[in-house]
Amino acid sequence: MHVPIIGFGLVEAARGEWEWTMFFPLLAATLLGTSVGIFGLWGLMSPLRVATRDLQRLENGQMVDDVPVGGPDMAGQLLMAVARAARETVSRMDELRSEAGTDMLTGLLNRRGFEETVAAVLRGGGGGTLAILDGDRFKQVNDELGHATGDKVLCGLAQRMVGNMRIGDVAGRWGGDEFVIFFPGLGEAAADAIVRRIYEAVRDYPDATVGGQPVGFSWGVAAIERQAGDTLDSAMAIADERLYARKETRRAA
C-alpha cells in the first residue's frame, strides 16, 4: 500500500525537484488504503477473537448463549455453534455406546456388554470363575404379583449382587431372570462363597414372596482357565448344568 508514495519519492529525489500536485493525491490514496487495510484486518480478527473466546467458554463448561446473534461476531458464533454441536455429538455417541452395553432395567451390563468385558479380561491372559444365577419361581411373581413386582425383584437381586461383589468383579443381566458374574482371578470355591452370600442377602431381605416363601435364585459356577483352553461359552455350559442340578435338588427337597 505504500509502494506508490515511496516510488514517487525516489523518482522525485533523482530528478532533484518535487511535483507537489502529484504528491498530495498519492499521499491521500496511501492513507486511505492503509485505513481500509487496517479496518479490514480488524474485521477478520474480530470473529476469530469471538470464536476463541466462545471455544474457551465451551471448554470450561460456561454458558455461551449470551452472545448476541448477528453483527460482526456472526462468524465467531457460527464457529461456536459448530464446536458445541460437535461436543454434543460426541457426548451422545458416548451415551449410545454406554446404553448399547447396559441393561436399562437393572443398570448392570447386558449380555453384549458382559461378553465384551469378560473377553477383554481373558485376552489379557487372566482367568477366573463364572457364576450363573437364575431366579426361582419368577414366573409366579409376574403372574400372581404383576410385572411391576417382577421388575422390583430383578432390581433387588442386582443390588444384592453389586453390594456383595469385590471391586473388579463383573456382573451382568444375561436375559429375563438370569444373571451372570465373572470373578477374575478367583477359584470356584471362593466364587461360590460370594454367590452364597448374595443368596442369603436375598433370602433374608426378600423383595417378594410367593406362597409364603421368599423369591430367591439358584446358581452354578465354573472356572475359566486360559491355560486349559476354557472359554466363556464352555464355562457357561458347565455352570448352567450345575445350576439346574441345584434347582432340581431343591425341588425334590
Kinemage of the C-alpha trace (Angstrom):
@kinemage 1
@onewidth
@group {chain A} dominant
@subgroup {mainchain}
@vectorlist {calphas} color= white
{ca met a 1} P 0.000 0.000 0.000
{ca his a 2} L 2.989 2.330 0.495
{ca val a 3} L 4.629 1.454 -2.827
{ca pro a 4} L 3.162 4.460 -4.767
{ca ile a 5} L 4.322 7.101 -2.304
{ca ile a 6} L 7.758 5.506 -1.887
{ca gly a 7} L 8.197 5.225 -5.627
{ca phe a 8} L 7.178 8.830 -6.121
{ca gly a 9} L 9.710 9.977 -3.520
{ca leu a 10} L 12.543 8.054 -5.184
{ca val a 11} L 11.735 9.408 -8.638
{ca glu a 12} L 11.471 12.990 -7.474
{ca ala a 13} L 14.692 12.710 -5.463
{ca ala a 14} L 16.510 11.514 -8.575
{ca arg a 15} L 15.158 14.419 -10.608
{ca gly a 16} L 16.013 16.911 -7.906
{ca glu a 17} L 12.581 18.524 -7.942
{ca trp a 18} L 9.114 17.818 -6.463
{ca glu a 19} L 5.755 17.760 -8.199
{ca trp a 20} L 3.559 18.646 -5.243
{ca thr a 21} L 0.409 18.416 -7.311
{ca met a 22} L 1.062 14.648 -7.581
{ca phe a 23} L 2.367 14.137 -4.069
{ca phe a 24} L -0.750 15.032 -2.125
{ca pro a 25} L -3.164 12.831 -4.137
{ca leu a 26} L -0.742 9.913 -3.764
{ca leu a 27} L -0.427 10.593 -0.039
{ca ala a 28} L -4.200 10.711 0.359
{ca ala a 29} L -4.604 7.450 -1.584
{ca thr a 30} L -1.925 5.778 0.522
{ca leu a 31} L -3.551 6.848 3.791
{ca leu a 32} L -6.966 5.705 2.579
{ca gly a 33} L -5.591 2.320 1.513
{ca thr a 34} L -3.842 1.882 4.836
{ca ser a 35} L -7.042 2.686 6.749
{ca val a 36} L -9.094 0.279 4.696
{ca gly a 37} L -6.486 -2.431 5.217
{ca ile a 38} L -6.395 -1.903 8.966
{ca phe a 39} L -10.169 -1.963 9.355
{ca gly a 40} L -10.414 -4.972 7.055
{ca leu a 41} L -7.879 -6.874 9.125
{ca trp a 42} L -9.741 -5.867 12.282
{ca gly a 43} L -12.945 -7.203 10.779
{ca leu a 44} L -11.280 -10.537 10.057
{ca met a 45} L -9.745 -10.806 13.507
{ca ser a 46} L -12.947 -9.955 15.386
{ca pro a 47} L -14.761 -13.233 14.565
{ca leu a 48} L -11.628 -15.186 15.424
{ca arg a 49} L -11.449 -13.475 18.789
{ca val a 50} L -15.102 -14.275 19.415
{ca ala a 51} L -14.632 -17.878 18.316
{ca thr a 52} L -11.603 -18.267 20.575
{ca arg a 53} L -13.493 -16.780 23.487
{ca asp a 54} L -16.546 -18.972 22.931
{ca leu a 55} L -14.477 -22.096 22.444
{ca gln a 56} L -12.724 -21.343 25.717
{ca arg a 57} L -16.124 -20.948 27.363
{ca leu a 58} L -17.232 -24.256 25.922
{ca glu a 59} L -14.041 -25.913 27.129
{ca asn a 60} L -14.621 -24.530 30.614
{ca gly a 61} L -18.268 -25.590 30.605
{ca gln a 62} L -19.532 -21.988 30.688
{ca met a 63} L -22.656 -20.613 29.033
{ca val a 64} L -22.256 -19.178 25.557
{ca asp a 65} L -25.845 -18.328 24.651
{ca asp a 66} L -25.477 -14.775 25.964
{ca val a 67} L -23.567 -13.773 22.798
{ca pro a 68} L -25.802 -11.519 20.603
{ca val a 69} L -26.920 -13.056 17.330
{ca gly a 70} L -25.705 -11.474 14.110
{ca gly a 71} L -23.460 -8.458 13.676
{ca pro a 72} L -19.704 -8.509 13.276
{ca asp a 73} L -19.440 -11.536 15.584
{ca met a 74} L -21.501 -13.755 13.291
{ca ala a 75} L -18.559 -15.832 12.060
{ca gly a 76} L -17.430 -16.436 15.612
{ca gln a 77} L -20.937 -17.520 16.593
{ca leu a 78} L -21.023 -19.980 13.710
{ca leu a 79} L -17.734 -21.497 14.819
{ca met a 80} L -19.072 -21.626 18.345
{ca ala a 81} L -22.227 -23.411 17.183
{ca val a 82} L -20.173 -25.945 15.237
{ca ala a 83} L -17.965 -26.603 18.253
{ca arg a 84} L -20.973 -27.017 20.526
{ca ala a 85} L -22.696 -29.368 18.072
{ca ala a 86} L -19.513 -31.440 17.847
{ca arg a 87} L -19.279 -31.721 21.634
{ca glu a 88} L -22.955 -32.700 21.889
{ca thr a 89} L -22.498 -35.302 19.156
{ca val a 90} L -19.510 -36.856 20.933
{ca ser a 91} L -21.426 -36.848 24.219
{ca arg a 92} L -24.446 -38.527 22.629
{ca met a 93} L -22.233 -41.123 20.956
{ca asp a 94} L -20.730 -41.927 24.355
{ca glu a 95} L -24.239 -42.291 25.799
{ca leu a 96} L -25.337 -44.593 22.986
{ca arg a 97} L -22.148 -46.616 23.334
{ca ser a 98} L -22.833 -46.964 27.066
{ca glu a 99} L -26.507 -47.830 26.533
{ca ala a 100} L -25.543 -50.487 23.992
{ca gly a 101} L -23.741 -52.437 26.727
{ca thr a 102} L -26.051 -51.679 29.670
{ca asp a 103} L -29.268 -53.301 30.831
{ca met a 104} L -31.784 -50.472 31.101
{ca leu a 105} L -33.752 -52.002 33.989
{ca thr a 106} L -31.035 -53.025 36.434
{ca gly a 107} L -28.118 -50.846 35.339
{ca leu a 108} L -25.865 -53.907 35.087
{ca leu a 109} L -24.104 -54.886 31.897
{ca asn a 110} L -26.331 -56.543 29.345
{ca arg a 111} L -25.329 -59.735 27.550
{ca arg a 112} L -23.277 -57.896 24.946
{ca gly a 113} L -21.529 -55.700 27.483
{ca phe a 114} L -20.755 -58.664 29.727
{ca glu a 115} L -19.316 -60.750 26.907
{ca glu a 116} L -17.117 -57.885 25.688
{ca thr a 117} L -15.834 -57.102 29.190
{ca val a 118} L -15.010 -60.716 30.036
{ca ala a 119} L -13.420 -61.231 26.607
{ca ala a 120} L -11.129 -58.266 27.284
{ca val a 121} L -10.035 -59.804 30.606
{ca leu a 122} L -9.400 -63.181 29.013
{ca arg a 123} L -7.404 -61.622 26.149
{ca gly a 124} L -5.147 -60.133 28.788
{ca gly a 125} L -4.270 -63.641 29.940
{ca gly a 126} L -6.416 -63.613 33.050
{ca gly a 127} L -8.716 -66.353 34.286
{ca gly a 128} L -11.342 -66.651 36.969
{ca thr a 129} L -14.726 -68.160 37.701
{ca leu a 130} L -18.098 -67.643 36.065
{ca ala a 131} L -21.343 -67.824 38.033
{ca ile a 132} L -24.873 -68.052 36.631
{ca leu a 133} L -27.818 -67.001 38.821
{ca asp a 134} L -31.349 -67.961 37.784
{ca gly a 135} L -34.478 -66.757 39.578
{ca asp a 136} L -36.666 -69.331 41.344
{ca arg a 137} L -40.421 -69.164 40.651
{ca phe a 138} L -40.014 -65.860 38.905
{ca lys a 139} L -42.888 -66.619 36.507
{ca gln a 140} L -45.167 -66.938 39.524
{ca val a 141} L -44.113 -63.474 40.651
{ca asn a 142} L -45.167 -61.956 37.328
{ca asp a 143} L -48.367 -63.985 37.137
{ca glu a 144} L -49.518 -63.527 40.740
{ca leu a 145} L -47.953 -60.218 41.811
{ca gly a 146} L -47.590 -58.374 38.497
{ca his a 147} L -44.720 -57.265 36.317
{ca ala a 148} L -44.014 -54.202 38.459
{ca thr a 149} L -43.177 -56.513 41.368
{ca gly a 150} L -41.210 -58.703 38.992
{ca asp a 151} L -39.093 -55.720 37.966
{ca lys a 152} L -38.602 -54.860 41.638
{ca val a 153} L -37.305 -58.382 42.290
{ca leu a 154} L -34.854 -58.161 39.402
{ca cys a 155} L -33.545 -54.780 40.537
{ca gly a 156} L -33.289 -56.024 44.110
{ca leu a 157} L -31.219 -59.009 43.019
{ca ala a 158} L -28.935 -56.728 41.003
{ca gln a 159} L -28.425 -54.522 44.064
{ca arg a 160} L -27.594 -57.508 46.300
{ca met a 161} L -25.105 -58.726 43.699
{ca val a 162} L -23.292 -55.400 43.468
{ca gly a 163} L -23.366 -54.962 47.239
{ca asn a 164} L -21.582 -58.267 47.876
{ca met a 165} L -19.119 -58.427 44.993
{ca arg a 166} L -15.485 -57.383 45.043
{ca ile a 167} L -14.166 -54.355 43.194
{ca gly a 168} L -13.252 -55.596 39.744
{ca asp a 169} L -15.867 -58.358 39.574
{ca val a 170} L -18.106 -58.162 36.502
{ca ala a 171} L -21.888 -58.514 36.787
{ca gly a 172} L -24.484 -58.595 34.055
{ca arg a 173} L -28.066 -59.493 33.256
{ca trp a 174} L -27.964 -62.322 30.737
{ca gly a 175} L -31.658 -62.079 29.980
{ca gly a 176} L -35.012 -62.429 31.736
{ca asp a 177} L -34.349 -63.503 35.327
{ca glu a 178} L -30.898 -64.905 34.569
{ca phe a 179} L -27.785 -63.075 35.782
{ca val a 180} L -24.065 -63.708 35.400
{ca ile a 181} L -20.980 -62.737 37.396
{ca phe a 182} L -17.350 -63.134 36.440
{ca phe a 183} L -14.833 -63.242 39.290
{ca pro a 184} L -11.355 -62.513 37.850
{ca gly a 185} L -8.529 -64.475 39.479
{ca leu a 186} L -10.879 -66.348 41.810
{ca gly a 187} L -11.335 -70.113 42.152
{ca glu a 188} L -14.668 -71.920 42.164
{ca ala a 189} L -14.881 -72.345 45.937
{ca ala a 190} L -14.253 -68.673 46.691
{ca ala a 191} L -16.650 -67.570 43.950
{ca asp a 192} L -19.332 -69.939 45.230
{ca ala a 193} L -18.959 -68.456 48.721
{ca ile a 194} L -19.634 -64.947 47.375
{ca val a 195} L -22.698 -66.099 45.445
{ca arg a 196} L -23.982 -67.856 48.560
{ca arg a 197} L -23.615 -64.572 50.444
{ca ile a 198} L -25.716 -62.877 47.753
{ca tyr a 199} L -28.305 -65.663 48.079
{ca glu a 200} L -28.532 -65.202 51.832
{ca ala a 201} L -28.973 -61.449 51.432
{ca val a 202} L -31.863 -62.056 49.018
{ca arg a 203} L -33.396 -64.684 51.319
{ca asp a 204} L -33.098 -62.556 54.450
{ca tyr a 205} L -34.471 -59.393 52.815
{ca pro a 206} L -36.797 -60.623 50.044
{ca asp a 207} L -38.350 -58.199 47.588
{ca ala a 208} L -41.309 -60.568 47.124
{ca thr a 209} L -42.734 -63.801 48.479
{ca val a 210} L -44.752 -66.478 46.682
{ca gly a 211} L -46.756 -68.965 48.719
{ca gly a 212} L -45.170 -67.583 51.873
{ca gln a 213} L -41.662 -68.313 50.612
{ca pro a 214} L -39.108 -65.628 49.681
{ca val a 215} L -38.258 -65.453 45.997
{ca gly a 216} L -34.607 -66.373 45.564
{ca phe a 217} L -32.430 -67.940 42.917
{ca ser a 218} L -30.375 -70.995 42.077
{ca trp a 219} L -26.812 -70.821 40.813
{ca gly a 220} L -23.896 -72.694 39.335
{ca val a 221} L -20.212 -71.808 38.968
{ca ala a 222} L -17.454 -72.910 36.607
{ca ala a 223} L -13.789 -71.958 36.369
{ca ile a 224} L -12.279 -70.377 33.259
{ca glu a 225} L -8.613 -71.308 32.932
{ca arg a 226} L -6.953 -69.945 29.828
{ca gln a 227} L -4.120 -72.453 30.020
{ca ala a 228} L -6.642 -75.287 29.954
{ca gly a 229} L -8.318 -73.830 26.886
{ca asp a 230} L -11.505 -72.782 28.715
{ca thr a 231} L -13.747 -70.166 27.117
{ca leu a 232} L -16.741 -68.173 28.271
{ca asp a 233} L -19.034 -70.468 26.274
{ca ser a 234} L -17.581 -73.657 27.758
{ca ala a 235} L -17.841 -72.234 31.275
{ca met a 236} L -21.431 -71.147 30.618
{ca ala a 237} L -22.356 -74.704 29.651
{ca ile a 238} L -20.787 -76.210 32.799
{ca ala a 239} L -22.209 -73.563 35.150
{ca asp a 240} L -25.644 -73.991 33.564
{ca glu a 241} L -25.598 -77.760 34.199
{ca arg a 242} L -24.638 -77.218 37.827
{ca leu a 243} L -27.334 -74.573 38.222
{ca tyr a 244} L -30.120 -76.866 37.056
{ca ala a 245} L -28.772 -79.733 39.138
{ca arg a 246} L -29.058 -77.472 42.197
{ca lys a 247} L -32.526 -76.369 41.140
{ca glu a 248} L -33.719 -79.969 40.751
{ca thr a 249} L -32.263 -80.885 44.135
{ca arg a 250} L -34.222 -78.054 45.777
{ca arg a 251} L -37.422 -79.046 44.023
{ca ala a 252} L -37.016 -82.620 45.185
{ca ala a 253} L -36.447 -81.438 48.749
